[in-house]
Amino acid sequence: MPRRPLPVPLAAALTTTAVTAGALTGCGSVAPSSTTGPLVDRGTVRIAAASETPSFNPYTAFGAGPARYAYDSLVNVAADATLVSGLASSWQATTTTATFTLRPGTTCSDGTPLTATAVARALTYAADPAHQLAGAQTVLPTVPFTASADDSTGTVTATTTAPFPFLTRTLGLLPIVCPAGLDRPQSLDRSTQGTGPYVLTHYTPGGPYEFTVREGYTWGPAGATTAEPGLPARIVISVVPQASTAANLLLTGGIDIASVNGPDRARLTDHGLATADVATVIGLTFFNQRPGRPLADPALRRALVSALDRQGLANVAVGGTGTPATDFGAQGAVCHADLAAANLPVQDATEALRAAGWTRAADARLTKNGRPLRLRLITSPDLGPTLAPVAELMARSWTALGADVKLVTESLPALVNAMYQTGDFDVVVGTSPGFALPVGFIPFFSGPPPAQGLNFAGVANPAYDALVAQALREPDTAGCATWNRAAAALFRSADALPIADGRSTVYGRSTTFATTFGGQVIPTSIRLHR
């Protein structure tokens, strides 16, 4: 069964289905291959998608992923994480203003020239809260802004109401919808109105979806064009929910490109396939600190984290020999650093619990003020096959201390309900590529709880809040040291715990390509071989 779509913020923060900000920013990789056959000019490349796309509007949660085929952004992120040109040939930004100068000669798929006014209109439309465009909001800055245009110079300027450090990596990466699409936004569900290298030419509910190349396209990443030898004339995307099925189709030639994770990756080695590894964080764990929950006590959280065998958990998380996670986001994210080992609590858990007022009763259970320590630990198999064993190992460690741990494996809707509606959990274990920018984590580690905010674990860390306020005033990556100090404060307080650094892989049969952070294939990089 295909996975049921999640709320976009949850998808980006907790699950493997992040498709917007995480997929658009950060570094990726180029898929090496043993393919040596000649290029196939103007062929067809078949790509597997894990879930269907009910709307191709690039500003919705569903259309944000496939938007890269039909829509361009002002700038692009290369595989090495550097910013390269897109619709804009040059750009400059502070923490409150970003200006982009458009490349001349860019046209929409309906043939009309793209103007600075059209770009400013798209930015304004996507940011309007009244439109409730979840996909756009996970890319754009988290502070309000206004956009203006000067068509005589081809410049677009955005000004924010408060400092925000990553304006180029947010405003600059929003897919730009052309005026014809903004005039009829409902048409964007089944058609595309962009400046991108392909146009959606066939839509079938549940797939497949067919894109056809645009001739004369010359404004792709760093000036990429659609005239390159080997670039496919057609891209056909089919819905293949199961990784095992995708692996079979790769081996038999039924598809050309697919993302595969889990044990099926082993079947695809030594077959001459192109491979691009995608970094993930497995077992991103949150502790419920809302009033009345036992883990509102930081001393208890630190003791429980100290009791865990991080290497053992990492081994279980990857189904083999794992590496304990170093940060909340995946490797390759902006400002990613090795923070966990130096900042996580390391202490004798039994002594720490005793110092915090917990004692072992006659039945070996931990109690404080006459109340036993009861923990509800939840996860979902829909978030990954190894998460339940990870949770089981956590439960065994805490049970050995004397905690009464109730391990619950939920359906994905029930997990979401517990996190965002009832709050009936103490520990939740998920998995994530995380956000490519450190600002993405802010609403999950600070601010109000649901329904007013996204801080479902009720995290309240004054040191984190103060450092974030400082980092927001530092431009782009100049503030990475401050962002990392903020993340370190979360580790020291045991506010959350990432378990293992993991990998999924994008495979290509008779193809080569490059990917961005999150594993999204860059369309203009695809080459088809015999």
N, C-alpha and C positions, 0 to 999 in steps of 0.2 A: 504494500500500500504506500502511496506517496505520503510524505510528511505533510501534515497540516501546517499552513503558513502561520508563523508566529508574529506577535507584535514586533515591528522592526527594531525598537530599542533592545528588546530581549534577544532577538535574533543576533544582533550585533554584539551584545555583551556576554551572552551565555552559550549560544548554540553554534553549530557548525554551518548555519545557513546565512551567515552575514554576507550581504551582497552590495552594500552601498558604500559607506565611508571606508570600511575595511577593504573593499575591493578596489577602491579608486586611488588610494594613497599608499606610499611606502615603496619598498623595493620588491622586485620579483626576480625572475630568472629567465634565461634563454634555454630552450629545450635542446640538449645535445642529442644526436641520433647517429646510428650507424647507416642511415639511409644514404646511398650513393647514386641512386638512379637519377636520370635526367628530370628536369622540371616539367610538369604538365601545365601548359598555358591554358588559362580560362577553363579549368575543370570545375568539379563540384566537390566540396568538402562536407562530410557529414559529421555533426557534432552531437554528443549525447548531453542532455540536461537532466538533472535529478528530479526536477519538478516542472509542471506546466506553467505557462505564462498567460494568465487570464487577461492581462492588460499590458500593452507595450508602451504605455505612457511612461517616459523615463523619470517622472517625478513621483510615481507611485512606488510602493514597496515591491510590486511584482515586476515592473518594467525597468527598474534601476540596473539590474544585471545585464540583460540583453541590449540595453541602450547603446553600448559601445559600438555596435555594428552600424547603427543609423544616425548616431548623434556624436558631435564633437564637443570638446570643452575648450576653454580659453588656453589652458596649458595641459601638458601631459606629464606623467611620471615615467621615466625610463626604467628598464630592468635594474639599473644600478642605483635607483632612488633619486637621481638628479631630475630637475625640472627641465622639460624641453618644450619647444613651441607647439601650439595647436592652432586655434583660431587667432590667437594673439602671437605676434612676432616678438614683442617685448613687453615687460611688465616691471612694476616696482611697487613696494608695499611697506607701510609702517604697521603699527598695531591698531591704527584706526582708519587708514585709507589705503586702498589698492587701486592702481590704474593699469589698464591693459590697452595696448595699441594693436588694433586688428590688422591681420594680413590683408592686403588688397586682393581682389579677385575671387573671394570666397562666395559660393552660391549655395542656396538651399536646394533641396531635391526637386522642388517645383520650378527651378531655374531663376528665381528672384535673387538679387544680390543680398548678402547679409550686411546689415548696417550696424553701427554702434547703437543706434536707437533700438533696433530689434534685440540686441543682446541685453541692454539695460531693461527692456520690457520683460524678457525671459527671467532675468534675475529677480526682478520685483514680483512677478507672478509666482515664481516658485517659492519665494519667502513669505508670501501673504498667509498669515495664520488662518484666514477664512477659508482658504482652499484645502487645508488639512492634507497636505502632500507629504506623507511620511517619508517617502524615499528621498525627496529633496531636502527635508529638514535634517536628515542624518548626514548630509554632505555639507550643508551651509553652516556658517558661523552660528554659534548659540546666542549671539547678541543681535539685536535689530540693526538693520542697515538701510540706507537709501542708495539707489543707483541712478547715475546721470550719464548722458552721452553727448559727444560732440562729433557729429557726422563729418564735419569739415576736416577734422584731424584723425578720424577713425578711432577715437579713444572712449573707453568706458571707465567710469570712476565710481567706486563704492565707498561709502563713508559709514562707519559704525557709530553707535551711540555710546559704546564703552570699549575699552581695549580688548583686542582679541589677536593672538599672536600668529595664527596660521591663515591669514586671509588668502594668500596665493594658493595654498593647498586645500582650500575649501571653496571659495568663490570661483577660483580658477578651474576647479574640477567638476563643476556642475554641468551636466549635458544641456546644451542650448537648443531649445525648441524654436523653430522658425515661426514668423507671424501667422502663417496659414494654420499651424497647429494651435496656437494660442487663441485664434479666432474661433476655432471649433474644437475645444479640448476633448470632447467626447469622441471625436474621430481618432484620437491618439491610441485608443484601446486596440484598434485593429489595423492601423496604418501608421506610417512614420512621416514626420515632417521635420527633418533635420539637415545638417550639412555633412553627415558622415559618409564613409566610404561605401556603404550598402543601403539599400532601400528594402523594406519589408514588402514582398510581392505576393506572398501567399500565406494565409492564416487558416489553420484548422483547429477547432476547439480540442484541447488535449494534445496538440501537435500532430504532424510536424509543422514547423514554421520555416518559410523559405525567404532568404535575402538574396538580392541581385546586385552586382557591383555597379557603381557609378563610374562612367567614363569621364575623364578630364579632372579627376580629383587629385589635387596637388598639395593639400594643406594638412596632411596627417601629422603624427608625432615626429618632430624634427624634420618636417618637410616630406614625409612619406607620401607616395602616390599610389594610385591603382594601376599604373602602367608597368609595374614591376613584373618580370617574368616569374611564373609560378603562382602568382596571386590568384585564388579561385574566383571564377565568375559567379558562382552560386555557393551559398552556405545554407545547408539544410539542418535544422536543429530538431532532433527527436527527443521525446521524453522517455528516459530510461531510469526508473526510480531505484533499482537495485544495483549495487556495485558489482555483484557477481554476474549479472546480465551484461552490464557494460564491459566487464573484462572478457566475457565470451565473445561479444560482438567485435571487440578490438582484435582478438585472436583470429576470428573467422573472416574479418574484412567487412563486417556489417556496418561499422562506423569507423571514423578516422581519428577523432579526438574525444577523449573522455577523462573525467576526474575520477580516480578510484582510491579508496582508503581501506584500511583494515587488512585482513589476511589475504584478500584477493590480489593484493599487490605482488605477492610472492609468485603467483602464476604468470605474471607478465614480464618477469625478468628473462634476459637472454633471448629475446624475440626481435631484437633490432628496432624496438620502439623508441621514439623520442620521449624524453622524460623531463618534466619540470617539477621540482619539489615545492610543496606549499607548506610553509610553517604554520603550526597551530599550537594552542595551549590546551592540553587535555586535563580535565578535572578542575576547572576553575571553580573554587569553592567559596561560598559566602556563609557568614555566621549571623544569625538573626539577633540583632541587638535592640529590638524594640522593647519598650517598657514592659516589665513583667516576664520577659524571657530570661532564662538563666545566663545566656551568653551576652547579656548586657554588661556583665562583669568582665572587664578586660583581664583581670588576673586569671579568671577561669579560662578565657579564650587562650591566653598565652600558655597555660599549663597543658591544655588539650593539644595545642599545636606542637608543643615540645615533646609530647608523648608519641608522636607519629614517626614512623620510619619513612622518611621522604624518599630514600632510594628504593625501598620495597614498594611504595606506592607508585613510583615512576615506572618500575618494572611491570607492575600489573596494568598500569594505564596504557602502555604500548604493546602489551602482550609479549614481552621479551625483556631485553636489556634497555632500560630507559634512562633518560637524563632528567633529574629534577628541574622543574621550570625555574628560570632565572628572573622573570618579570611577569607582570599581569598580561601584557600583550605578547604576541608572537615575535620571534626573531625577525628582524627586518623592519619592524615598526619604527616610526620616527621617535627618537630619544630612547630606544630600547637599551637596557643596560643590565649587567649582572648584579642584581640587588638582593635577591632572596636570601642567599646563604649568609651574607654579612648582617642582615637586619632581622631575620626571623628569630623569635625567642628560642634560646637554647638554655634549658635549665632542667633540674631534676623535677619531673612532673609531680611526683608524690609529695616532695617537700614543698613545692610551690602551692599545691592544693591545701596542704596543712597550714601553710602561712596565710592562705586566704580564708581560713575558717572551715574548711571541709574536713570531716573525719570519717573513718571507716566504721560502720556499724557492725554489730555482731554477725550479720548476714553478709558482710564484706561490701555492702553498698555504701557509696559516698552520701553523706548527709551534711546539711548546714542548717542550723536553727531548727532541727527536727524534720527538715524536708529533704527527701532523696533527690539526687541529680538525675533528672529524666531528660533525654534528648531525642527529638524526632529528626532523623536524618533521611532526606528524600533525594531521589534521582529518577531518571527516566531512561529506559533502554533506547528510546527514540533519539537520544542525544549522543549515542555511541555505545558499542557493544561491551566496552571495558569499564564503563562507569559504575555499573552495579558491583563488580568485583572490587573496584577501588573503594566504594562506600562500605563494602563488607569488611575490608581490611581496616578502615578507619574505625568501624564499629567494634571490631575485636580489640583494637588497641585501647579504646576508651572503656570498654567493658572490663578489661583487665585492671583498669584503675579503680573500678567500682561504680561506673556510671551505668544507668539503665537506658540502653540505647534501643530505640525502636526504628528499625531500618525499613523504609517504605519505598517500593518501586512503583512509580506512578505512570499513568499515561501522560503524554505531553500536555494535553489540555488541563489535566488535574494538577500537574506541576505548576503551570502558569497560574492557575487559580490560587494555589497555595501561596505563591510568591506575591501576586499582585492584588489578590482579593482578601482571602481569609488571614494571611500571615501565619498560618498554622505549620510552622517548621522551625527547626533550630539550626540545621545545617542543610544546604542544598549544594549538590555536586553537578556541575555541567561541563561543557567543553567549548572552546572558542578560538578563532584566530585573533580575537580581541579587536580593538580599534587600532588603526594605523597611526592615529594622532592621540597624544595623551589627554587632550581635551575631551575625547569621547567618553572617558570614564567618569568625568566629574559628576553627572547627575546620579550615578549609581553609588558613589562614595560620599555624597554630600547632598544637602537640600532636603526637601520634604519627602515623605513616603507616599505611596499611592493613596488616593487617586490624584493628589495634587502634584506629585513628582514621581521619580523613578527609583528612589532610594529604598528599594523593597526590603533591604536588610537593616534599615534604620541606623546606618553608620553615622557616627558623630565624632570626628577627629579634628580638634581645633588646629593641631599642627599642620595637617593636610590642607585644611581650608586656608590658613594663612599663607602657606607656600604656593598654593594655586593662585591666590589673589596676586602674589608677586609675579608668578610665571606668566600670567595673562598680560602683564605689562611689558614683557620681553619679546622682541620680534622673532618669529619663526624658530629655528633651531638654536638661537642664541640663549634661549631659556631652558635648554635640555637639562643642565645641571640642577636647576630649580625644580623642574618637573620630576627629576629622579629623586631629589630630596623629599618631595611630596609623596611619591610612591613608597619610599623607604619608611616614612612615618606610618603608612598603612600596614606594612609588614611588621614593624615593631609592635604595633597595637594588636596584631593578629586579627585585623578587620576582614581579611580575605586570604585565600591560599591557592595559588596555582600549583597543580601537581606535577605535570611533566611537559617538556617541550616535545612536540610530536611533528609528524609529517603526513600529509597526503600527497598524491602525485597526479599530475596531468600527463596523460600518455597520448602519443600521436603515432598513428600507423601511416607510413609513407608521407608524413608531413613533418615540417619543422615550424616552430613558432616561439614567441616570447610571451611571458605572463607578467602580470602585476602582482602586488601584494594581495593575498587572498586567492590566487590561482586563476584570475580572469585572463583569458587569452586576448592579446592585442590583435585586432582583426588585420591591420595592415602588415603584420609580421608573418602571417600564415603563408607557407609555401607548400605546394602539392608536388609530390614526386611519383615517378612510376614505380 
